[in-house]
Amino acid sequence: MTWPEYHDSTKHSVGSPGRSPYVLDWANMPDPFRHYEGVPVLDLPADPAAPQIPVFEVLNGTLGSTSADNGPTFLSQLLFYSSAISASKRVQSTGYRYALRVNPSSGNLHPTEFHFRTRGLKAWPDGLYHYRPSAHMAEQRAVGDLEIGLAGTSAPIVFVVTSILWREAWKYGDRAYRYCLLDAGHAWQALSLAARAVGCHSFATAHFPDGEIARFCRFAEDEWPMLVVELRGASIPVSEPASRETVWYGGRANRLSEEIMTYPAIDEIHNATKLSDQACPGLSASEPAPNGSGEIILPVPVSPRHSFGEIARARRSALDFQGGMQSISLTQLSCILAATARPLPADFARVRFIQLYLYIHRVYGLQPGVCRYWPEHDQLERISSGDQRVAAAGLSLGQNLAGNACVAFSMIGDLDRAARTHGNRGYRYVHFEAGAIGQRLYLAAEALGLRATGIGAFYDDAVNSYLNVTPAQGQVVYHFAIGHPVRDPRLEA
Ligand SMILES: Cc1cc2nc3c(=O)[nH]c(=O)nc-3n(C[C@H](O)[C@H](O)[C@H](O)COP(=O)(O)O)c2cc1C
């Protein structure tokens, strides 16, 4: 299977969700928590200090600092502000309660897992760990000096972000592969920004031989490595690495459902996007992204000073937005857009594949219409004028929130350009970038007293033709909406 075959076969079209409605087998719902059983479990100290640096400074590339002076406290802080449980929802009619996390996830199904290798952290044994968010603990899968497949990475902390496809496929079928890639992009960015807030640089690698990383980390068969993220920086509390023989505990991965269904299209696209151990050449330089300009000059962003710690854990998806008259200012929109424009530290992100198209509903000082964002010049190019509320909701599979928001987005991914350089593997990179931009939109909106929602469901070709983009220019890969949220009665702090 090639990426265009997978992409075309998983498009929503008017009538397609109706033709094959999601039939959810609740009794067989996958466990949202993976555990590697039978291994030592290490405590991460409770209530780590909240990073005080303003969230917009982090989004704009400034490094924060940490008071953590040992490995457990540092890891606890990093994970608490990137991937821990941060709230819960309770369904009033049934009393059923479920967890929400710092990183968002399509359908709250959380296919993403966080593994990490540490070397030389103070008061923390070198080894390979799996994060257990249900208890904010680390499962020790190996101790000793380990090297994660990538030659020569001397970073004291290296994360491997994996996806368990079944968790998403249970609900979304074949389209789930896209959602897992977007979720992985969100998770990477959540980690990268939390790392920055506590004073370290991160660098993500997505161009690696899949089999080698999976074998090295002894992942369960249903866990697929997506991104390797190295963390470095003077703020990481290190001592001399203890030279110690490697001992593997491994652990038994818990079974997530009674019955696990296979999705041949997902297996095929995943295999098609893999790099083999033998043929994993260096990452080639991509063709540059188009560069344009527009007639609307965005004002200089003026950002509020809410701390990263506060916003990262308060971030939530809006259930819906208040329609009506409430608007956002052009300066707020400018802050939001500027937050998406910073370089993303990753091997595949040296050039951008995503372009943002905006459905302007209620932005004070801007006429409703569709605009394209040109980040190099902080400008918007007007594509069309007129009320977009019905169109934005309709294109987002009839979800009202895209029309009730103040602004909605289509992320157009240049899948062809990515594939010209990276082959099928480029399909992953475009989605990782879209997820990372989405994570930045979430945090920027929250810090401005607004709220955002990622939208993975849209009528693909209807969006492409509405925006007049040809496949050579790109295709829609993700939608977003930002505005004033309605209260969600299910939400508990
Ligand atoms: C990739 C992705 C796609 C999503 N698609 C939708 C969507 O189509 N409609 C919607 O209402 N929410 C969507 N969401 C929001 C999730 O439902 C939400 O993140 C999840 O319920 C967890 O809630 P939280 O974001 O408040 O932690 C999406 C989120 C992500 C990350």
The ligand as a Gaussian input file, in Angstrom:
#p B3LYP/6-31G(d) Opt

LIG

0 1
 C       -6.075000      14.302000      16.786000
 C       -7.313000      14.738000      17.531000
 C       -8.549000      14.713000      16.901000
 C       -9.688000      15.143000      17.589000
 N      -10.898000      15.179000      16.932000
 C      -11.999000      15.660000      17.565000
 C      -13.229000      15.812000      16.857000
 O      -13.334000      15.507000      15.661000
 N      -14.289000      16.335000      17.547000
 C      -14.202000      16.704000      18.873000
 O      -15.188000      17.180000      19.452000
 N      -13.024000      16.560000      19.561000
 C      -11.939000      16.058000      18.941000
 N      -10.738000      15.973000      19.613000
 C      -10.642000      16.353000      21.038000
 C      -10.619000      15.103000      21.915000
 O      -11.893000      14.533000      21.972000
 C      -10.068000      15.462000      23.302000
 O       -8.706000      15.777000      23.171000
 C      -10.234000      14.313000      24.264000
 O      -11.574000      14.068000      24.551000
 C       -9.487000      14.574000      25.557000
 O       -9.941000      15.754000      26.163000
 P       -8.922000      16.914000      26.546000
 O       -8.371000      17.457000      25.256000
 O       -9.754000      17.911000      27.289000
 O       -7.829000      16.308000      27.376000
 C       -9.591000      15.569000      18.940000
 C       -8.332000      15.573000      19.570000
 C       -7.208000      15.178000      18.877000
 C       -5.870000      15.228000      19.569000

